[in-house]
């Protein structure tokens, strides 16, 4: 199941110090929302590997959605120039990344990417414009690809299920899950900076 920012709550800039017992001062950036409303903190710390990896991936997805919460056309702002990154571009890009690894590589589906292509590999970012239809299509695609990935993970017999990729060769479901967590984590760092430049909102 995809953790949703709407379930977690809207961003607040006056979050309380959730690590107050560990520090003598107040951190500049703590949680993006109050701890009691933050569903990202429930990832398993023991137990089955598949469930633990799925939890971490869900938390990373929720972080990206949370960083975009409350924004509309601002999602397309390239707010850390000269970078062409935008929050909307990241959503489009990560939808294609989910599609590539889960549908194309692991499930073996012969489907094209939705936003980028071999001819125009940066269209996922370059095509991120402040058009309501473009924004809606990005969210719809991202949610569909994440839902497909969740079903694939839940139904796979084990984490050693393999697929063949032209770039990495043979990869396992375990590797793909770890890579997806890595992919989201890197882009969520970008999202931190993009969001702060848009409206000053900060937090983990």
Buried (B, 14 or more C-beta within 10 A) or exposed (E): EBBBBEEBBEBBEEBEBBEEEEEEEEBEEBBBBBBEBBBBEEBEEEEEEBEBBBBBBBBBBBBBBBBBBEBEEBBBBBBBEEEEBBBBBBBBBBBBBBBBBBBBBBBEEEEEBBBBEEEEEEBBBBBBBBEEEBBEBBBEBBBBBBEBBBEBBEEBEEBEBBBEBEEEEEBBBBBBBBBBBEBBBEBBEBBBBBBBBBBEBBBB
